[in-house]
Amino acid sequence: MIAIVTGATGGLGQEFIKQIKDDVEQVWAVGRSAEKLAALKGTFGEKIVPVQVDLSDTDELLAFCRKIEKEKPQIRYLVNNAGTARMAPVTDFPPEEISSMLDINDKAAALLCRACLPCMPAGSFILNVASASAFQPNPYIALYSASKAFLMSFTRSLNVENKSVTCTAVCPGWVDTKMLPKDRNGKQIRYPGMVTADKVVAAALKDARRGKDVSVCSLYNRYLRFLSKVTPHSMIMKMWMRGIKDYV
Ligand SMILES: NC(=O)c1ccc[n+]([C@@H]2O[C@H](COP(=O)([O-])OP(=O)(O)OC[C@H]3O[C@@H](n4cnc5c(N)ncnc54)[C@H](OP(=O)(O)O)[C@@H]3O)[C@@H](O)[C@H]2O)c1
C-alpha cells in the first residue's frame, strides 16, 4: 500500500507524511524541486519515493496520471495538498498566474482523484486540502477562495459517489507555514486563530477516519463556518474587508 502526497515539501505536506508514513510501505512525495524532494528522504527515510512534477504543467501532470494508471499501485491515501495563494486584486494577476493557480489548486486534484480512485481499495482515503476561505467569497484573495470553494464542493460530491473511499475536504483557517507572509506594506500581519500544521493534519486524519466529508480544525474556525452558514455573505465580506484593510 502506498500514499501519494502532493505539496510534499511544504508545511502541511511534510506533516501529512509524518503522520501517515507508518500506515504504508511507500510515500510517493510529489513536488517541483528535486533537491527538496531528496531532503525528504533524509528526514523521513527510505519509504519516500520522490516524484518530480510541476502540477501547473498539464503534460507533466497527465504523464503522472498515466504512470498511476499503468502501474496500478494500491493507494491507501491520496493527499491533494499542493496549493498557491497571493493577496492582490484580480486585475493584478497576469493571465498565466491565474491559469497556474487554478491548475495547481483544482485541476491537479481532480485529475489525480480520477486516476487514483480505481487503485483505492475499500477503507482508503482522499484528503483534499481546501481552506476555510472556501466557506464564503473573500475579496483580494478572490481566486484562491473560489478555487478552494471548487475543491470543497468537488470533494463532498466525490464522497457521495464513492461509497468505499472516504473523501474529505480539509478546511483549515490560518496555518503557521511558509505560505503566509510575515509582513505586508511594512506592517506585521496578524493571523487570527492561527494553528500549527500538526494540529490540522491530526484533526483531518481523525475526521477522515470517522467518515466526515469536511474537516475544520479548531473551535474558532468551526465558529467561522457556522457564521458563514447563517449570515448573508455580503456581511461576512464587509467583516473580512475590515480585517484586511491595513494590508490592501
Ligand atoms: N498556510 C495556511 O494558512 C493555509 C490555510 C488553509 C489552507 N492551506 C492550504 O494548505 C495547502 C498546503 O499549504 P502550506 O500552508 O503547507 O504551504 P507551503 O508550505 O507553501 O506548501 C505549498 C506546497 O505546494 C507546492 N506547490 C506549489 N506550486 C506547485 C506546483 N506548480 N507543482 C507542484 N507543487 C507545487 C509547494 O512546492 P514547492 O516547495 O516546490 O514550492 C509546496 O510543497 C495548500 O493547498 C494551501 O492552500 C494553507
The ligand as an SDF file (V2000), in Angstrom:
LIG
                    3D

 48 52  0  0  0  0  0  0  0  0999 V2000
   -0.9570   28.0720    5.4000 N   0  0  0  0  0  0  0  0  0  0  0  0
   -2.2360   28.3950    5.5020 C   0  0  0  0  0  0  0  0  0  0  0  0
   -2.6270   29.3440    6.2170 O   0  0  0  0  0  0  0  0  0  0  0  0
   -3.2910   27.5770    4.7940 C   0  0  0  0  0  0  0  0  0  0  0  0
   -4.6400   27.7350    5.1810 C   0  0  0  0  0  0  0  0  0  0  0  0
   -5.6180   26.9990    4.5270 C   0  0  0  0  0  0  0  0  0  0  0  0
   -5.2710   26.1100    3.5310 C   0  0  0  0  0  0  0  0  0  0  0  0
   -3.9500   25.9820    3.1680 N   0  0  0  0  0  0  0  0  0  0  0  0
   -3.6370   25.0510    2.0760 C   0  0  0  0  0  0  0  0  0  0  0  0
   -2.7440   24.0750    2.5460 O   0  0  0  0  0  0  0  0  0  0  0  0
   -2.0040   23.5380    1.4290 C   0  0  0  0  0  0  0  0  0  0  0  0
   -0.5380   23.4270    1.7990 C   0  0  0  0  0  0  0  0  0  0  0  0
   -0.0370   24.7260    2.0290 O   0  0  0  0  0  0  0  0  0  0  0  0
    1.0920   25.0690    3.1090 P   0  0  0  0  0  0  0  0  0  0  0  0
    0.4810   26.0130    4.0800 O   0  0  0  0  0  0  0  0  0  0  0  0
    1.7230   23.8280    3.6150 O   0  0  0  0  0  0  0  0  0  0  0  0
    2.0570   25.9490    2.2020 O   0  0  0  0  0  0  0  0  0  0  0  0
    3.5470   25.7010    1.6770 P   0  0  0  0  0  0  0  0  0  0  0  0
    4.4290   25.3420    2.8100 O   0  0  0  0  0  0  0  0  0  0  0  0
    3.8510   26.9250    0.8760 O   0  0  0  0  0  0  0  0  0  0  0  0
    3.3840   24.4440    0.7020 O   0  0  0  0  0  0  0  0  0  0  0  0
    2.8360   24.5330   -0.5840 C   0  0  0  0  0  0  0  0  0  0  0  0
    3.2490   23.2970   -1.3450 C   0  0  0  0  0  0  0  0  0  0  0  0
    2.6750   23.3240   -2.6570 O   0  0  0  0  0  0  0  0  0  0  0  0
    3.7010   23.0010   -3.5900 C   0  0  0  0  0  0  0  0  0  0  0  0
    3.4990   23.5770   -4.9200 N   0  0  0  0  0  0  0  0  0  0  0  0
    3.3000   24.8790   -5.2380 C   0  0  0  0  0  0  0  0  0  0  0  0
    3.2400   25.0250   -6.5690 N   0  0  0  0  0  0  0  0  0  0  0  0
    3.4240   23.7930   -7.1080 C   0  0  0  0  0  0  0  0  0  0  0  0
    3.4790   23.2910   -8.4370 C   0  0  0  0  0  0  0  0  0  0  0  0
    3.3510   24.0840   -9.5050 N   0  0  0  0  0  0  0  0  0  0  0  0
    3.6720   21.9570   -8.6160 N   0  0  0  0  0  0  0  0  0  0  0  0
    3.8390   21.1420   -7.5690 C   0  0  0  0  0  0  0  0  0  0  0  0
    3.7960   21.5500   -6.2840 N   0  0  0  0  0  0  0  0  0  0  0  0
    3.5990   22.8580   -6.0610 C   0  0  0  0  0  0  0  0  0  0  0  0
    4.9550   23.6060   -2.9690 C   0  0  0  0  0  0  0  0  0  0  0  0
    6.1070   23.0490   -3.5640 O   0  0  0  0  0  0  0  0  0  0  0  0
    7.4940   23.8720   -3.6780 P   0  0  0  0  0  0  0  0  0  0  0  0
    8.2380   23.5080   -2.4420 O   0  0  0  0  0  0  0  0  0  0  0  0
    8.1070   23.3430   -4.9310 O   0  0  0  0  0  0  0  0  0  0  0  0
    7.1450   25.3430   -3.7560 O   0  0  0  0  0  0  0  0  0  0  0  0
    4.7690   23.2080   -1.5180 C   0  0  0  0  0  0  0  0  0  0  0  0
    5.1910   21.8900   -1.2940 O   0  0  0  0  0  0  0  0  0  0  0  0
   -2.2940   24.4620    0.2430 C   0  0  0  0  0  0  0  0  0  0  0  0
   -3.2290   23.8590   -0.6170 O   0  0  0  0  0  0  0  0  0  0  0  0
   -2.9170   25.6830    0.9060 C   0  0  0  0  0  0  0  0  0  0  0  0
   -3.7850   26.3670    0.0440 O   0  0  0  0  0  0  0  0  0  0  0  0
   -2.9510   26.6740    3.7830 C   0  0  0  0  0  0  0  0  0  0  0  0
  1  2  1  0
  2  3  2  0
  2  4  1  0
  4  5  1  0
  4 48  2  0
  5  6  2  0
  6  7  1  0
  7  8  2  0
  8  9  1  0
  8 48  1  0
  9 10  1  0
  9 46  1  0
 10 11  1  0
 11 12  1  0
 11 44  1  0
 12 13  1  0
 13 14  1  0
 14 15  2  0
 14 16  1  0
 14 17  1  0
 17 18  1  0
 18 19  2  0
 18 20  1  0
 18 21  1  0
 21 22  1  0
 22 23  1  0
 23 24  1  0
 23 42  1  0
 24 25  1  0
 25 26  1  0
 25 36  1  0
 26 27  1  0
 26 35  1  0
 27 28  2  0
 28 29  1  0
 29 30  1  0
 29 35  2  0
 30 31  1  0
 30 32  2  0
 32 33  1  0
 33 34  2  0
 34 35  1  0
 36 37  1  0
 36 42  1  0
 37 38  1  0
 38 39  2  0
 38 40  1  0
 38 41  1  0
 42 43  1  0
 44 45  1  0
 44 46  1  0
 46 47  1  0
M  CHG  2   8   1  16  -1
M  END
$$$$
